[in-house]
Amino acid sequence: LPTHTFTILGLGQTPKSWAVVQVTELQTALSNILNNAFEAAGSNGVVTLNSQLKDKKLHVTIKDNGPGIPANIITNVFEREFTSGKVGGSGLGLFQARKAIEWCGGKISISSIENEGTTVDFTLELERTPSWNIDQLLVKEGMRVIVADDDPSICLLYTSDAADDSLRV
């Protein structure tokens, strides 16, 4: 039975950095990059996502242990409709990822070593942390907290951190 190993490094549960992005476009870009990594890694493949804050930028690296991309075509991978190495590829995934990341003011690059794997790196410029951001929320015993947000994942984030059922969404 094939399995994948996916390791995420450098990301916490609460936001520590902020950037101006088109959320759905950036989510799609990240999904496209990860899908390519898992497809390339194949059965029993290893994919690692690592993020770091450095020089007022968010640096994200996604690495797989797939067969790599031949040197003679790697410069083409961000071109519209360019595809290689998989049946049914549209050639839009990495093109869309590049456009989305560049729209956010970021940069994306790819490197690969044949028979070892491929690494996609991208950076996003960070903004100043909003004044309303909090690092932690301390709740006195018996207090009830209500979380309201238009993003269900934010509500789940807070409820998963609650030690008891004092937190209501």
PyRosetta script that sets phi, psi and omega in degrees:
from pyrosetta import init, pose_from_sequence

init()
pose = pose_from_sequence("LPTHTFTILGLGQTPKSWAVVQVTELQTALSNILNNAFEAAGSNGVVTLNSQLKDKKLHVTIKDNGPGIPANIITNVFEREFTSGKVGGSGLGLFQARKAIEWCGGKISISSIENEGTTVDFTLELERTPSWNIDQLLVKEGMRVIVADDDPSICLLYTSDAADDSLRV")
pose.set_psi(1, 121.5)
pose.set_omega(1, -178.7)
pose.set_phi(2, -69.3)
pose.set_psi(2, 142.5)
pose.set_omega(2, 175.5)
pose.set_phi(3, -136.6)
pose.set_psi(3, 155.5)
pose.set_omega(3, 175.8)
pose.set_phi(4, -117.5)
pose.set_psi(4, 149.1)
pose.set_omega(4, 171.1)
pose.set_phi(5, -108.0)
pose.set_psi(5, 124.3)
pose.set_omega(5, 179.5)
pose.set_phi(6, -124.7)
pose.set_psi(6, 120.5)
pose.set_omega(6, -179.1)
pose.set_phi(7, -116.9)
pose.set_psi(7, 131.1)
pose.set_omega(7, 176.9)
pose.set_phi(8, -115.5)
pose.set_psi(8, 123.9)
pose.set_omega(8, -179.0)
pose.set_phi(9, -122.0)
pose.set_psi(9, 143.9)
pose.set_omega(9, 171.4)
pose.set_phi(10, 86.5)
pose.set_psi(10, 1.0)
pose.set_omega(10, 179.8)
pose.set_phi(11, -109.8)
pose.set_psi(11, 133.4)
pose.set_omega(11, 176.3)
pose.set_phi(12, -103.4)
pose.set_psi(12, -179.1)
pose.set_omega(12, -178.6)
pose.set_phi(13, -83.5)
pose.set_psi(13, -23.7)
pose.set_omega(13, 179.1)
pose.set_phi(14, -113.5)
pose.set_psi(14, 145.8)
pose.set_omega(14, -177.0)
pose.set_phi(15, -65.3)
pose.set_psi(15, 132.2)
pose.set_omega(15, 175.8)
pose.set_phi(16, -113.3)
pose.set_psi(16, -9.1)
pose.set_omega(16, -178.7)
pose.set_phi(17, -142.8)
pose.set_psi(17, 157.1)
pose.set_omega(17, -175.2)
pose.set_phi(18, -134.5)
pose.set_psi(18, 143.4)
pose.set_omega(18, 177.8)
pose.set_phi(19, -146.1)
pose.set_psi(19, 154.8)
pose.set_omega(19, 175.4)
pose.set_phi(20, -88.5)
pose.set_psi(20, 116.1)
pose.set_omega(20, -176.9)
pose.set_phi(21, -142.4)
pose.set_psi(21, 162.4)
pose.set_omega(21, 165.9)
pose.set_phi(22, -93.0)
pose.set_psi(22, 105.1)
pose.set_omega(22, -168.9)
pose.set_phi(23, -56.1)
pose.set_psi(23, -51.3)
pose.set_omega(23, -176.2)
pose.set_phi(24, -65.8)
pose.set_psi(24, -35.6)
pose.set_omega(24, 178.4)
pose.set_phi(25, -66.6)
pose.set_psi(25, -42.0)
pose.set_omega(25, 179.3)
pose.set_phi(26, -68.3)
pose.set_psi(26, -38.7)
pose.set_omega(26, 176.1)
pose.set_phi(27, -61.6)
pose.set_psi(27, -42.7)
pose.set_omega(27, 178.4)
pose.set_phi(28, -64.2)
pose.set_psi(28, -41.7)
pose.set_omega(28, 178.7)
pose.set_phi(29, -60.0)
pose.set_psi(29, -48.6)
pose.set_omega(29, 179.9)
pose.set_phi(30, -62.6)
pose.set_psi(30, -41.4)
pose.set_omega(30, 177.5)
pose.set_phi(31, -61.6)
pose.set_psi(31, -43.9)
pose.set_omega(31, 179.1)
pose.set_phi(32, -61.4)
pose.set_psi(32, -44.1)
pose.set_omega(32, -179.5)
pose.set_phi(33, -64.5)
pose.set_psi(33, -45.4)
pose.set_omega(33, 179.7)
pose.set_phi(34, -65.7)
pose.set_psi(34, -42.1)
pose.set_omega(34, 177.8)
pose.set_phi(35, -58.0)
pose.set_psi(35, -45.4)
pose.set_omega(35, 178.0)
pose.set_phi(36, -60.5)
pose.set_psi(36, -41.7)
pose.set_omega(36, -178.9)
pose.set_phi(37, -63.5)
pose.set_psi(37, -45.6)
pose.set_omega(37, 179.9)
pose.set_phi(38, -66.8)
pose.set_psi(38, -40.5)
pose.set_omega(38, 177.4)
pose.set_phi(39, -63.1)
pose.set_psi(39, -42.6)
pose.set_omega(39, -179.7)
pose.set_phi(40, -67.3)
pose.set_psi(40, -40.1)
pose.set_omega(40, -178.0)
pose.set_phi(41, -66.3)
pose.set_psi(41, -30.7)
pose.set_omega(41, 177.4)
pose.set_phi(42, 69.2)
pose.set_psi(42, -165.6)
pose.set_omega(42, -179.8)
pose.set_phi(43, -57.9)
pose.set_psi(43, 136.2)
pose.set_omega(43, 179.0)
pose.set_phi(44, 60.0)
pose.set_psi(44, 28.7)
pose.set_omega(44, -179.7)
pose.set_phi(45, -79.6)
pose.set_psi(45, 164.4)
pose.set_omega(45, 179.5)
pose.set_phi(46, -123.1)
pose.set_psi(46, 127.2)
pose.set_omega(46, 176.9)
pose.set_phi(47, -127.4)
pose.set_psi(47, 134.5)
pose.set_omega(47, 179.1)
pose.set_phi(48, -125.8)
pose.set_psi(48, 132.9)
pose.set_omega(48, 172.7)
pose.set_phi(49, -114.0)
pose.set_psi(49, 124.2)
pose.set_omega(49, -180.0)
pose.set_phi(50, -127.3)
pose.set_psi(50, 134.0)
pose.set_omega(50, 176.8)
pose.set_phi(51, -126.8)
pose.set_psi(51, 145.3)
pose.set_omega(51, 179.7)
pose.set_phi(52, -143.6)
pose.set_psi(52, 146.5)
pose.set_omega(52, 172.4)
pose.set_phi(53, -98.1)
pose.set_psi(53, 124.1)
pose.set_omega(53, -177.5)
pose.set_phi(54, -156.1)
pose.set_psi(54, 133.5)
pose.set_omega(54, 176.8)
pose.set_phi(55, 53.2)
pose.set_psi(55, 43.7)
pose.set_omega(55, 179.1)
pose.set_phi(56, 59.9)
pose.set_psi(56, 30.4)
pose.set_omega(56, 177.4)
pose.set_phi(57, -136.6)
pose.set_psi(57, 151.3)
pose.set_omega(57, 170.4)
pose.set_phi(58, -94.5)
pose.set_psi(58, 120.8)
pose.set_omega(58, 178.8)
pose.set_phi(59, -105.4)
pose.set_psi(59, 122.6)
pose.set_omega(59, 179.6)
pose.set_phi(60, -119.5)
pose.set_psi(60, 131.1)
pose.set_omega(60, 178.3)
pose.set_phi(61, -125.0)
pose.set_psi(61, 128.3)
pose.set_omega(61, 175.6)
pose.set_phi(62, -120.5)
pose.set_psi(62, 121.9)
pose.set_omega(62, -174.3)
pose.set_phi(63, -126.3)
pose.set_psi(63, 138.5)
pose.set_omega(63, 175.3)
pose.set_phi(64, -124.7)
pose.set_psi(64, 164.8)
pose.set_omega(64, 178.7)
pose.set_phi(65, -108.9)
pose.set_psi(65, 34.5)
pose.set_omega(65, 179.6)
pose.set_phi(66, -75.8)
pose.set_psi(66, -167.3)
pose.set_omega(66, -175.9)
pose.set_phi(67, -73.8)
pose.set_psi(67, -8.5)
pose.set_omega(67, -179.1)
pose.set_phi(68, 84.0)
pose.set_psi(68, 171.2)
pose.set_omega(68, -179.2)
pose.set_phi(69, -111.8)
pose.set_psi(69, 129.4)
pose.set_omega(69, 179.0)
pose.set_phi(70, -57.1)
pose.set_psi(70, 140.4)
pose.set_omega(70, -177.0)
pose.set_phi(71, -57.9)
pose.set_psi(71, -32.0)
pose.set_omega(71, -176.7)
pose.set_phi(72, -74.1)
pose.set_psi(72, -10.2)
pose.set_omega(72, 179.0)
pose.set_phi(73, -122.2)
pose.set_psi(73, -6.8)
pose.set_omega(73, -174.1)
pose.set_phi(74, -61.0)
pose.set_psi(74, -29.7)
pose.set_omega(74, 179.7)
pose.set_phi(75, -70.0)
pose.set_psi(75, -12.1)
pose.set_omega(75, -177.6)
pose.set_phi(76, -96.7)
pose.set_psi(76, -9.1)
pose.set_omega(76, -167.9)
pose.set_phi(77, -64.2)
pose.set_psi(77, -23.4)
pose.set_omega(77, 179.4)
pose.set_phi(78, -92.4)
pose.set_psi(78, 3.8)
pose.set_omega(78, 179.4)
pose.set_phi(79, -80.4)
pose.set_psi(79, 145.0)
pose.set_omega(79, 178.5)
pose.set_phi(80, -60.5)
pose.set_psi(80, 132.6)
pose.set_omega(80, 176.9)
pose.set_phi(81, 68.6)
pose.set_psi(81, 10.9)
pose.set_omega(81, 174.5)
pose.set_phi(82, -85.8)
pose.set_psi(82, 127.8)
pose.set_omega(82, 177.1)
pose.set_phi(83, -142.1)
pose.set_psi(83, 152.0)
pose.set_omega(83, -179.5)
pose.set_phi(84, -159.8)
pose.set_psi(84, 141.2)
pose.set_omega(84, 171.3)
pose.set_phi(85, 83.4)
pose.set_psi(85, 1.0)
pose.set_omega(85, 175.5)
pose.set_phi(86, -145.5)
pose.set_psi(86, 145.3)
pose.set_omega(86, -179.2)
pose.set_phi(87, -78.2)
pose.set_psi(87, 132.2)
pose.set_omega(87, 175.4)
pose.set_phi(88, 83.9)
pose.set_psi(88, 7.2)
pose.set_omega(88, 178.1)
pose.set_phi(89, -69.8)
pose.set_psi(89, 140.8)
pose.set_omega(89, -178.3)
pose.set_phi(90, -93.9)
pose.set_psi(90, -16.7)
pose.set_omega(90, -176.8)
pose.set_phi(91, 75.8)
pose.set_psi(91, 19.5)
pose.set_omega(91, -179.2)
pose.set_phi(92, -106.0)
pose.set_psi(92, -20.4)
pose.set_omega(92, -173.8)
pose.set_phi(93, -59.0)
pose.set_psi(93, -57.4)
pose.set_omega(93, -178.7)
pose.set_phi(94, -74.3)
pose.set_psi(94, -28.7)
pose.set_omega(94, 174.4)
pose.set_phi(95, -61.5)
pose.set_psi(95, -48.1)
pose.set_omega(95, 179.1)
pose.set_phi(96, -63.5)
pose.set_psi(96, -41.1)
pose.set_omega(96, -179.9)
pose.set_phi(97, -59.9)
pose.set_psi(97, -45.9)
pose.set_omega(97, 179.0)
pose.set_phi(98, -61.2)
pose.set_psi(98, -46.5)
pose.set_omega(98, -179.6)
pose.set_phi(99, -60.7)
pose.set_psi(99, -44.6)
pose.set_omega(99, -178.0)
pose.set_phi(100, -65.1)
pose.set_psi(100, -44.8)
pose.set_omega(100, -178.4)
pose.set_phi(101, -68.3)
pose.set_psi(101, -41.2)
pose.set_omega(101, 177.5)
pose.set_phi(102, -66.5)
pose.set_psi(102, -35.6)
pose.set_omega(102, 177.0)
pose.set_phi(103, -59.4)
pose.set_psi(103, -36.0)
pose.set_omega(103, 179.8)
pose.set_phi(104, -78.4)
pose.set_psi(104, 1.8)
pose.set_omega(104, -178.8)
pose.set_phi(105, 86.2)
pose.set_psi(105, 10.4)
pose.set_omega(105, -178.5)
pose.set_phi(106, -94.5)
pose.set_psi(106, -179.7)
pose.set_omega(106, 177.9)
pose.set_phi(107, -131.6)
pose.set_psi(107, 148.4)
pose.set_omega(107, 179.4)
pose.set_phi(108, -133.7)
pose.set_psi(108, 143.6)
pose.set_omega(108, 176.7)
pose.set_phi(109, -145.2)
pose.set_psi(109, 164.0)
pose.set_omega(109, -179.9)
pose.set_phi(110, -138.3)
pose.set_psi(110, 141.8)
pose.set_omega(110, 174.7)
pose.set_phi(111, -138.6)
pose.set_psi(111, 154.7)
pose.set_omega(111, -175.9)
pose.set_phi(112, -155.4)
pose.set_psi(112, 146.5)
pose.set_omega(112, 173.1)
pose.set_phi(113, -123.8)
pose.set_psi(113, 120.6)
pose.set_omega(113, -178.6)
pose.set_phi(114, -57.9)
pose.set_psi(114, 138.1)
pose.set_omega(114, -178.5)
pose.set_phi(115, 68.7)
pose.set_psi(115, 9.3)
pose.set_omega(115, 176.7)
pose.set_phi(116, -126.0)
pose.set_psi(116, -35.6)
pose.set_omega(116, 178.4)
pose.set_phi(117, 138.6)
pose.set_psi(117, -179.0)
pose.set_omega(117, -175.2)
pose.set_phi(118, -128.4)
pose.set_psi(118, 145.7)
pose.set_omega(118, 178.0)
pose.set_phi(119, -127.0)
pose.set_psi(119, 127.6)
pose.set_omega(119, 173.7)
pose.set_phi(120, -110.5)
pose.set_psi(120, 126.2)
pose.set_omega(120, 178.1)
pose.set_phi(121, -116.5)
pose.set_psi(121, 136.6)
pose.set_omega(121, 169.3)
pose.set_phi(122, -142.5)
pose.set_psi(122, 154.2)
pose.set_omega(122, 179.0)
pose.set_phi(123, -126.4)
pose.set_psi(123, 149.5)
pose.set_omega(123, 174.0)
pose.set_phi(124, -128.8)
pose.set_psi(124, 136.8)
pose.set_omega(124, 176.9)
pose.set_phi(125, -70.1)
pose.set_psi(125, 135.9)
pose.set_omega(125, -179.5)
pose.set_phi(126, -93.5)
pose.set_psi(126, 151.4)
pose.set_omega(126, 175.5)
pose.set_phi(127, -105.6)
pose.set_psi(127, 168.5)
pose.set_omega(127, 176.0)
pose.set_phi(128, -65.9)
pose.set_psi(128, 140.5)
pose.set_omega(128, 178.0)
pose.set_phi(129, -62.9)
pose.set_psi(129, 131.2)
pose.set_omega(129, -179.8)
pose.set_phi(130, -60.6)
pose.set_psi(130, 147.7)
pose.set_omega(130, -178.5)
pose.set_phi(131, -64.1)
pose.set_psi(131, -24.3)
pose.set_omega(131, -178.3)
pose.set_phi(132, -84.3)
pose.set_psi(132, -5.5)
pose.set_omega(132, -179.5)
pose.set_phi(133, -69.4)
pose.set_psi(133, 141.3)
pose.set_omega(133, 177.3)
pose.set_phi(134, -122.2)
pose.set_psi(134, 148.4)
pose.set_omega(134, 177.5)
pose.set_phi(135, -85.2)
pose.set_psi(135, -32.8)
pose.set_omega(135, 179.3)
pose.set_phi(136, -153.8)
pose.set_psi(136, 159.0)
pose.set_omega(136, 178.6)
pose.set_phi(137, -124.7)
pose.set_psi(137, 115.1)
pose.set_omega(137, 179.6)
pose.set_phi(138, -98.1)
pose.set_psi(138, 128.6)
pose.set_omega(138, -178.1)
pose.set_phi(139, -119.4)
pose.set_psi(139, 126.1)
pose.set_omega(139, 177.2)
pose.set_phi(140, -71.6)
pose.set_psi(140, 150.7)
pose.set_omega(140, 179.4)
pose.set_phi(141, -56.1)
pose.set_psi(141, 133.4)
pose.set_omega(141, 179.4)
pose.set_phi(142, 90.8)
pose.set_psi(142, -13.3)
pose.set_omega(142, 178.3)
pose.set_phi(143, -77.0)
pose.set_psi(143, 149.6)
pose.set_omega(143, 176.8)
pose.set_phi(144, -115.5)
pose.set_psi(144, 135.0)
pose.set_omega(144, -179.4)
pose.set_phi(145, -116.7)
pose.set_psi(145, 136.9)
pose.set_omega(145, 177.1)
pose.set_phi(146, -116.1)
pose.set_psi(146, 128.1)
pose.set_omega(146, 179.3)
pose.set_phi(147, -109.7)
pose.set_psi(147, 127.8)
pose.set_omega(147, 177.2)
pose.set_phi(148, -128.3)
pose.set_psi(148, 127.3)
pose.set_omega(148, 179.0)
pose.set_phi(149, -156.3)
pose.set_psi(149, 148.3)
pose.set_omega(149, 178.9)
pose.set_phi(150, -78.3)
pose.set_psi(150, -5.4)
pose.set_omega(150, 178.1)
pose.set_phi(151, -107.9)
pose.set_psi(151, 109.2)
pose.set_omega(151, -177.8)
pose.set_phi(152, -57.0)
pose.set_psi(152, -28.4)
pose.set_omega(152, -179.1)
pose.set_phi(153, -66.7)
pose.set_psi(153, -29.6)
pose.set_omega(153, 176.9)
pose.set_phi(154, -67.0)
pose.set_psi(154, -43.8)
pose.set_omega(154, 178.0)
pose.set_phi(155, -61.9)
pose.set_psi(155, -42.6)
pose.set_omega(155, 178.3)
pose.set_phi(156, -64.4)
pose.set_psi(156, -36.6)
pose.set_omega(156, 178.3)
pose.set_phi(157, -57.3)
pose.set_psi(157, -48.4)
pose.set_omega(157, -178.3)
pose.set_phi(158, -69.3)
pose.set_psi(158, -41.4)
pose.set_omega(158, -178.9)
pose.set_phi(159, -68.9)
pose.set_psi(159, -31.3)
pose.set_omega(159, 179.0)
pose.set_phi(160, -71.0)
pose.set_psi(160, -25.1)
pose.set_omega(160, 178.6)
pose.set_phi(161, -86.0)
pose.set_psi(161, -13.9)
pose.set_omega(161, -177.0)
pose.set_phi(162, -71.4)
pose.set_psi(162, 131.4)
pose.set_omega(162, -178.6)
pose.set_phi(163, -74.7)
pose.set_psi(163, -23.0)
pose.set_omega(163, 179.2)
pose.set_phi(164, -139.5)
pose.set_psi(164, -165.3)
pose.set_omega(164, -178.0)
pose.set_phi(165, -96.7)
pose.set_psi(165, 26.8)
pose.set_omega(165, 178.8)
pose.set_phi(166, -74.2)
pose.set_psi(166, -11.1)
pose.set_omega(166, -177.9)
pose.set_phi(167, -100.1)
pose.set_psi(167, 126.2)
pose.set_omega(167, -179.6)
pose.set_phi(168, -117.6)
pose.set_psi(168, 141.0)
pose.set_omega(168, 178.6)
pose.set_phi(169, -110.7)
pose.dump_pdb("model.pdb")
